[in-house]
Amino acid sequence: MPTFVYHPDVLARFPGICGGVILAHGLRNGPTPEPLRAAYAAEQQAVLARLDGQALSEIPSLAAWRSAFRAFGVEPTQYRSAAEALLRRLTKKGDIPAINLLTDLGNLVSIRYALPVAVLDMQAIQGAVTVRFADGAEQFFPLGQSAPEHPEPGEVIFADEAQRVVARRWCWRQSDDSAARPATTTALFTVEAHHAGARADIQAALDDRLDLLNRHAGGSFTWDILGPARAAF
């Protein structure tokens, strides 16, 4: 049975999509340990030095996500990809606060490669997660809210088999119920890109992510890289 799938309609509209996926079992989550906290802080400073005032819109991976957002009717300066939002927070505020071990691992990789990384608690997901266009009837539970909202028809979403939206506007915002929590032991990690040379960056991001998980969270892993030629994990 698949765990993560790109719908054919999405692949037809976005044939350059490249998605790295890791399914991890037996993880440890909780407060970010000091060695990882220090590595995360050091990475933030390295990213700031590397950017050195560069406009985020000029970074190829982020520019490609902006184009993808426009292609399904979303203004990318109003709704920014998760990677751009993180880097914008970093450049404006000077740091990104620690949240928990698994989330911080994802954010570290995200800012290193300027790519959106999702961390999905599999306990909150029914069946496979499909990247598809919304019909508008699906339910999305935003962070800290008990009442659901509905995606716009035609918006790219992550949705499970119960029609629950795991992420809106492709990689803009994740649902509250799918976020990593202290009790998370099984998680799906995704990292996606549209730009030229995306596969090499996705492979490097996966390698980094697997190394960080092995060193800080334990567990066992399966992984793959998806796209039009291989649409399901």
matplotlib code that plots the C-alpha trace (Angstrom):
import matplotlib.pyplot as plt

x = [0.0, 1.4, 2.1, 2.7, 1.4, 1.5, -1.9, -1.5, -3.2, -0.6, 2.2, 0.7, 0.7, 4.0, 6.2, 9.4, 8.4, 10.9, 9.9, 12.1, 10.2, 11.3, 9.1, 10.6, 9.5, 10.7, 11.6, 12.3, 10.9, 10.8, 12.8, 15.6, 18.9, 21.7, 24.0, 21.3, 20.2, 23.8, 24.0, 20.7, 21.9, 25.2, 23.3, 21.1, 24.2, 25.8, 22.7, 22.6, 26.2, 25.7, 22.7, 24.5, 21.5, 20.5, 16.8, 15.0, 13.1, 16.5, 17.2, 16.4, 14.5, 12.3, 11.7, 10.5, 8.1, 6.8, 6.1, 4.4, 2.1, 1.1, 0.4, -2.4, -3.7, -1.9, -0.1, 3.3, 4.0, 0.8, 1.2, 4.9, 6.3, 7.3, 11.0, 10.7, 8.7, 11.4, 14.2, 12.2, 11.8, 15.5, 16.5, 14.0, 14.4, 17.9, 16.9, 14.3, 13.2, 13.5, 10.2, 11.0, 13.6, 11.8, 10.6, 14.0, 15.7, 13.3, 13.8, 17.5, 17.5, 14.9, 17.0, 20.2, 18.8, 16.0, 13.5, 10.2, 10.3, 7.2, 7.2, 3.9, 2.9, 1.5, -0.9, -3.0, -3.2, -5.6, -4.2, -2.0, -1.2, -1.9, -0.7, -3.6, -5.9, -8.6, -12.3, -13.1, -15.0, -11.9, -11.4, -8.2, -7.6, -5.3, -2.8, -4.6, -8.2, -10.9, -13.1, -12.1, -11.7, -11.9, -9.2, -10.0, -11.0, -8.0, -5.5, -2.7, -3.1, -1.7, -4.8, -5.3, -8.0, -10.4, -10.4, -8.4, -6.1, -2.6, -1.1, -2.6, -1.3, 1.1, 3.8, 2.4, 1.0, 0.6, -2.4, -2.4, -3.2, -0.4, 2.4, 5.1, 4.4, 6.4, 4.7, 5.4, 7.2, 6.3, 6.6, 6.6, 9.2, 9.0, 11.2, 10.2, 11.5, 10.8, 14.0, 16.6, 19.0, 16.3, 17.1, 20.7, 19.5, 16.7, 19.2, 21.6, 18.8, 17.6, 21.2, 21.5, 18.1, 18.8, 22.2, 20.5, 17.7, 20.2, 22.3, 19.5, 16.2, 17.0, 14.5, 14.5, 13.9, 12.8, 13.1, 12.7, 12.7, 9.5, 8.5, 6.5, 8.4, 7.8, 4.7, 4.1, 6.1]
y = [0.0, 3.5, 6.0, 9.2, 9.7, 12.5, 12.6, 12.4, 15.7, 17.4, 15.7, 16.8, 20.4, 20.3, 17.8, 19.2, 18.2, 16.2, 14.9, 13.1, 11.0, 9.2, 7.0, 6.5, 4.2, 4.0, 7.6, 9.6, 13.1, 15.7, 18.8, 19.5, 18.2, 20.6, 19.3, 19.6, 23.0, 24.2, 22.8, 24.4, 27.8, 27.5, 26.6, 29.7, 31.9, 30.1, 30.7, 34.3, 34.7, 32.9, 35.0, 38.2, 40.4, 38.4, 38.7, 35.4, 35.7, 35.3, 31.9, 29.4, 26.9, 29.6, 31.3, 28.0, 27.6, 31.1, 30.1, 26.9, 28.8, 31.2, 28.3, 27.1, 30.6, 31.6, 34.9, 33.8, 37.1, 36.6, 32.9, 32.0, 28.5, 27.0, 27.3, 31.0, 31.7, 30.2, 32.1, 35.3, 34.9, 34.2, 37.3, 39.6, 38.3, 36.9, 33.4, 30.7, 29.4, 25.7, 23.8, 20.1, 17.6, 16.4, 19.8, 21.4, 18.7, 19.4, 23.2, 22.8, 20.9, 23.3, 26.5, 24.7, 23.8, 26.5, 23.7, 23.1, 20.1, 18.6, 16.4, 14.4, 12.4, 9.2, 8.7, 11.6, 10.3, 7.7, 5.8, 7.4, 11.1, 12.3, 15.6, 16.6, 19.5, 20.3, 20.2, 22.5, 19.9, 18.8, 19.8, 21.5, 22.2, 25.2, 25.5, 26.1, 26.1, 23.5, 24.5, 23.3, 25.5, 24.4, 24.8, 26.7, 24.5, 24.0, 24.6, 22.0, 20.1, 17.1, 15.1, 11.7, 9.1, 10.6, 13.9, 15.6, 18.2, 17.7, 20.7, 23.7, 25.5, 22.6, 23.6, 26.8, 25.5, 22.1, 21.0, 21.2, 17.5, 16.3, 18.2, 16.3, 16.0, 14.6, 11.2, 11.0, 7.7, 7.2, 10.1, 10.8, 13.4, 15.1, 17.6, 18.9, 21.1, 22.3, 24.1, 22.9, 20.5, 19.7, 16.0, 16.5, 18.9, 16.6, 13.7, 15.8, 17.0, 13.4, 12.3, 15.1, 14.3, 10.6, 11.3, 13.8, 11.4, 8.5, 10.7, 12.4, 10.5, 6.9, 4.7, 2.8, 4.3, 3.7, 6.4, 7.2, 10.1, 10.6, 12.5, 11.8, 8.6, 7.2, 8.8, 6.7, 5.8]
z = [0.0, -0.9, 1.8, -0.3, -3.8, -6.5, -8.3, -12.1, -12.5, -10.4, -12.3, -15.6, -14.4, -12.6, -14.5, -12.9, -9.3, -7.4, -3.9, -1.4, 1.2, 4.4, 6.5, 9.9, 12.7, 16.3, 16.6, 19.8, 20.0, 22.8, 23.7, 21.3, 22.9, 23.5, 20.7, 18.1, 19.5, 19.1, 15.6, 14.6, 15.9, 14.0, 10.8, 11.2, 11.4, 8.5, 6.4, 7.3, 6.3, 3.0, 2.1, 3.0, 2.0, -1.1, -1.9, -1.2, -4.5, -6.2, -4.7, -7.5, -5.3, -3.8, -7.1, -8.5, -5.6, -6.3, -9.9, -8.8, -6.4, -9.1, -11.4, -9.1, -8.4, -5.2, -4.8, -3.3, -1.5, 0.4, 1.0, 1.1, 0.8, 4.1, 3.3, 2.3, 5.4, 7.6, 5.8, 5.9, 9.7, 10.0, 8.0, 9.8, 13.3, 13.4, 14.6, 14.5, 17.9, 18.8, 18.9, 19.4, 18.2, 15.0, 13.9, 14.5, 12.4, 9.6, 9.9, 9.9, 6.6, 5.2, 5.8, 4.6, 1.2, 0.9, 0.4, 2.2, 4.6, 6.2, 9.3, 9.5, 12.5, 11.0, 14.0, 12.6, 9.1, 7.6, 4.6, 2.0, 1.7, -1.8, -3.3, -5.4, -6.4, -3.8, -4.6, -1.7, 0.4, 2.4, 6.0, 7.3, 11.0, 11.4, 14.3, 17.6, 16.1, 16.7, 13.8, 10.3, 7.2, 3.6, 0.9, -2.2, -5.2, -7.4, -4.6, -4.3, -1.0, 0.9, 1.8, 3.4, 2.6, 5.1, 3.2, 5.9, 4.6, 6.0, 4.2, 2.4, -0.6, -1.2, 1.3, 2.9, 6.2, 7.8, 9.8, 13.6, 14.1, 11.8, 13.6, 15.4, 19.1, 22.1, 21.6, 17.9, 17.1, 13.4, 11.0, 7.3, 6.2, 2.8, 1.0, -2.4, -5.3, -8.8, -9.8, -12.3, -10.5, -8.0, -7.8, -6.6, -3.9, -2.8, -2.5, -0.5, 1.8, 2.3, 3.1, 5.7, 7.1, 7.5, 9.2, 11.6, 12.5, 13.1, 15.4, 17.3, 17.0, 16.4, 14.5, 11.2, 7.8, 4.3, 1.7, -2.0, -4.5, -6.5, -9.6, -12.9, -13.5, -10.0, -8.4, -5.3, -2.2]

ax = plt.figure().add_subplot(projection="3d")
ax.plot(x, y, z, "-o")
ax.set_aspect("equal")
plt.show()
